[in-house]
């Protein structure tokens, strides 16, 4: 079922996905994220991510064209990243506040990070939804900073493929194989 949903999304006209996850994503899952990102890059998808270490870096490392990635930062030069998408609006923070149960206790810098996560799912105008999310959380739950983005995606009925789960990882590999065969057949 996961494969069919992803294949349907890949051949949809709107080509945007969110690639995010924990800074503690295991290297073997980061390697899988790189394979997914490389495939989606070849298919013309735009990556939305956030320049965090770990999963975000894995996804972005495979996207060479600056026009095929939207890297949202909580502030200028976050993690020494040169993206110019670093202004977090009050509207983005307001949306984020609805998805973080301890919003009022967060430091201003953490609120900016959470606001940045909103853009990763909804886009710069906050109304251009990603087709799907590929991610990894450390526990398979909607946890950590990634959890806010996942709760938002869930509410917007955006499919989430959490590579924490073995069955999702196995289906992602199957998807890559199926899509790569279709790409090769077209050439």
Residue, then its C-alpha position, 0 to 999 in steps of 0.5 A: x500500500x505504501x508503495x502505491x501511494x508514493x508511486x501515485x504521488x511521484x507521478x502527480x503534477x505537483x512535485x514537492x516533498x518534505x525530507x526531514x528527521x532527527x539529528x540522531x538518524x542512524x547512518x544506514x537510514x541516512x544512506x536510504x534517505x540519500x537514495x530517496x532524495x537522489x531518485x526524487x531529484x531525478x524525477x524533478x521533485x523539489x525538496x523542502x528541508x531545514x539544514x539540520x544535521x543528520x536527516x536534513x543534510x542527507x536529503x539535501x546532499x543529493x539535490x544539486x540544483x538550487x531550484x529543486x530545494x527549499x531550505x528553510x532556516x530559523x535565522x540567517x546562516x543557521x548551521x552555516x547554510x547560505x539559504x535566503x529562506x530564513x525569515x520566520x513570520x508571525x503567522x508561521x509561529x502562530x501555526x507552530x504554537x498550535x502543534x507544540x504543547x509547551x509553546x509558551x515555555x519555549x525560548x525565542x530561538x526554539x520558537x523560530x526553529x518550530x516556525x521554520x518547521x511549518x514552512x517545511x510542510x506548507x511552503x513559503x506562502x503557508x498554503x502550498x502543501x508538500x505531496x508527502x513527507x519522508x522522515x525518521x524520528x528516533x522512536x517512530x512517534x511524532x517526537x522532537x522538532x520533527x514531530x511538530x512538522x509531522x503533526x501538522x502534516x497529519x492534520x493536513x492529511x499529507x502522507x508521512x513515511x517514517x523510515x524508523x519503521x522496517x516495513x516503511x524502509x522495505x517499501x521505500x526500497x521497493x518504490x525506488x526499484x520500481x521507479x528506477x525501472x520506469x525511468x530506465x524504460x523511458x530512456 
